[in-house]
């Protein structure tokens, strides 16, 4: 739930900055890209937190939510954390925003089984019960929607056409 608050709250802040003239946040989709980046920094850093951290999910919490059929759960937690942090950087940089947004779609889909497993098996995060399944799946769909929305803030670049010189034959 905290991630949802961070996402929506950041969107409000960034879009307000855009409304008062900050060019970087001039469009809703650019604001969405930055808001998603804020959320990804929050979730990505959780993948590296020691078990002594109890104010947010930590590495041990994340490992516990990996379904048994996934090999190397510890590595998967670290790898997904790195990918989330790289995606956050990619969303902030205009040149890489489209790639980062589209790369997040399969990442969020790949993370869905862990979210479902955590909800169905009452995995705790920072000592608190996991959010229920009915909340997790729409949240994941919202994150995918934000990722796609973020890609719309980058203008498509038309391929450069070389002009053919007339032949002199």
C-alpha positions as CSV (number, residue, x, y, z in Angstrom):
1,X,0.0,0.0,0.0
2,X,2.9,2.3,0.7
3,X,4.1,1.9,-2.8
4,X,0.8,2.9,-4.2
5,X,0.7,6.0,-2.0
6,X,4.3,6.9,-3.1
7,X,3.3,6.4,-6.8
8,X,0.2,8.6,-6.7
9,X,1.7,11.1,-4.3
10,X,4.7,11.5,-6.5
11,X,2.5,11.9,-9.6
12,X,0.6,14.7,-7.8
13,X,3.8,16.5,-6.8
14,X,5.5,16.2,-10.3
15,X,2.4,17.2,-12.2
16,X,2.0,20.2,-9.9
17,X,5.5,21.2,-10.6
18,X,4.7,20.8,-14.3
19,X,1.7,23.0,-13.9
20,X,3.7,25.8,-12.3
21,X,6.2,25.7,-15.2
22,X,8.9,23.1,-14.5
23,X,9.5,21.9,-18.1
24,X,10.8,18.5,-17.1
25,X,7.3,17.7,-15.7
26,X,5.3,19.5,-18.4
27,X,3.3,16.4,-19.4
28,X,1.4,14.0,-17.3
29,X,3.3,11.1,-18.9
30,X,6.7,12.6,-17.9
31,X,5.4,13.1,-14.4
32,X,4.2,9.4,-14.4
33,X,7.7,8.3,-15.5
34,X,9.3,10.2,-12.6
35,X,6.6,9.0,-10.1
36,X,7.2,5.4,-11.1
37,X,10.9,6.0,-10.7
38,X,10.3,7.1,-7.1
39,X,8.3,4.0,-6.4
40,X,11.0,1.8,-8.0
41,X,13.7,3.3,-5.9
42,X,11.6,2.5,-2.8
43,X,10.9,-1.1,-3.9
44,X,14.4,-1.7,-5.4
45,X,16.2,-0.6,-2.3
46,X,14.1,-3.0,-0.1
47,X,15.7,-5.9,-2.0
48,X,19.1,-5.0,-0.3
49,X,17.9,-4.2,3.2
50,X,19.2,-6.4,6.0
51,X,16.8,-8.3,8.2
52,X,17.4,-5.8,11.0
53,X,15.4,-3.2,9.0
54,X,11.8,-3.5,10.1
55,X,10.3,-0.2,8.8
56,X,10.0,-1.7,5.3
57,X,10.3,-5.0,3.6
58,X,13.8,-6.4,3.6
59,X,15.9,-8.9,1.7
60,X,14.7,-11.8,3.9
61,X,11.0,-10.8,3.4
62,X,11.6,-10.7,-0.4
63,X,13.3,-14.1,-0.4
64,X,10.3,-15.6,1.6
65,X,7.9,-14.4,-1.1
66,X,9.7,-16.3,-3.9
67,X,7.6,-19.3,-5.0
68,X,9.4,-22.7,-4.5
69,X,9.5,-23.4,-8.2
70,X,11.8,-20.4,-8.8
71,X,15.5,-21.4,-8.6
72,X,18.1,-19.3,-6.6
73,X,15.6,-17.2,-4.7
74,X,18.3,-15.0,-3.1
75,X,19.9,-14.2,-6.4
76,X,16.5,-13.5,-8.0
77,X,15.7,-11.0,-5.2
78,X,19.1,-9.2,-5.8
79,X,18.7,-9.3,-9.6
80,X,15.2,-7.9,-9.5
81,X,16.3,-5.2,-7.1
82,X,19.1,-4.2,-9.5
83,X,16.7,-4.2,-12.4
84,X,14.2,-2.0,-10.5
85,X,16.9,0.5,-9.7
86,X,18.2,0.5,-13.3
87,X,14.7,1.0,-14.6
88,X,14.2,4.0,-12.2
89,X,17.3,5.6,-13.7
90,X,16.1,4.7,-17.2
91,X,12.8,6.4,-16.5
92,X,14.4,9.6,-15.4
93,X,16.6,9.9,-18.4
94,X,14.6,11.0,-21.4
95,X,16.8,9.1,-23.9
96,X,16.2,5.8,-22.1
97,X,12.7,6.3,-20.9
98,X,10.9,4.4,-23.7
99,X,13.2,1.4,-23.3
100,X,12.9,1.4,-19.5
101,X,9.1,1.7,-19.6
102,X,8.7,-1.2,-22.1
103,X,11.3,-3.3,-20.2
104,X,9.3,-2.9,-17.0
105,X,6.2,-4.5,-18.5
106,X,7.7,-8.0,-18.6
107,X,9.5,-7.4,-15.3
108,X,6.3,-6.6,-13.6
109,X,4.7,-9.7,-15.2
110,X,7.5,-11.8,-14.0
111,X,7.2,-10.5,-10.4
112,X,3.5,-11.3,-10.3
113,X,3.9,-15.0,-9.3
114,X,5.9,-13.8,-6.3
115,X,3.2,-11.4,-5.3
116,X,0.5,-14.0,-5.7
117,X,2.5,-16.5,-3.7
118,X,3.1,-14.0,-0.9
119,X,-0.6,-13.1,-0.7
120,X,-1.8,-16.8,-0.7
121,X,0.8,-17.9,1.8
122,X,0.5,-15.0,4.3
123,X,4.1,-13.9,3.9
124,X,4.8,-11.0,6.2
125,X,6.7,-7.8,5.2
126,X,8.4,-6.0,8.0
127,X,6.4,-8.0,10.4
128,X,3.1,-6.9,8.8
129,X,0.8,-9.2,6.9
130,X,1.2,-9.1,3.1
131,X,-1.4,-7.2,1.2
132,X,-4.3,-9.4,0.0
133,X,-4.4,-10.9,-3.4
134,X,-7.4,-8.9,-4.5
135,X,-5.2,-5.8,-4.0
136,X,-1.9,-7.1,-5.5
137,X,-3.1,-8.0,-9.0
138,X,-4.8,-4.6,-9.7
139,X,-1.7,-2.9,-8.3
140,X,0.5,-4.8,-10.6
141,X,-1.7,-3.8,-13.5
142,X,-1.5,-0.2,-12.4
143,X,2.3,-0.4,-12.4
144,X,2.3,-1.8,-15.9
145,X,-0.1,1.0,-17.0
146,X,2.3,3.6,-15.5
147,X,5.2,2.0,-17.3
148,X,3.4,2.2,-20.7
149,X,2.1,5.7,-19.9
150,X,5.7,6.8,-19.2
151,X,6.8,5.8,-22.6
152,X,4.4,8.3,-24.1
153,X,6.4,11.2,-22.8
154,X,9.2,10.6,-25.3
155,X,8.6,11.7,-28.8
156,X,9.1,9.1,-31.4
157,X,12.1,9.8,-33.6
158,X,11.5,9.4,-37.3
159,X,14.1,7.6,-39.2
160,X,16.5,9.8,-41.0
161,X,16.0,9.5,-44.7
162,X,19.0,10.2,-46.9
163,X,18.2,12.2,-50.0
164,X,19.2,10.5,-53.2
165,X,21.2,12.6,-55.5
166,X,20.0,12.5,-59.1
167,X,22.3,10.4,-61.3
168,X,24.2,12.1,-64.0
169,X,24.3,9.3,-66.5
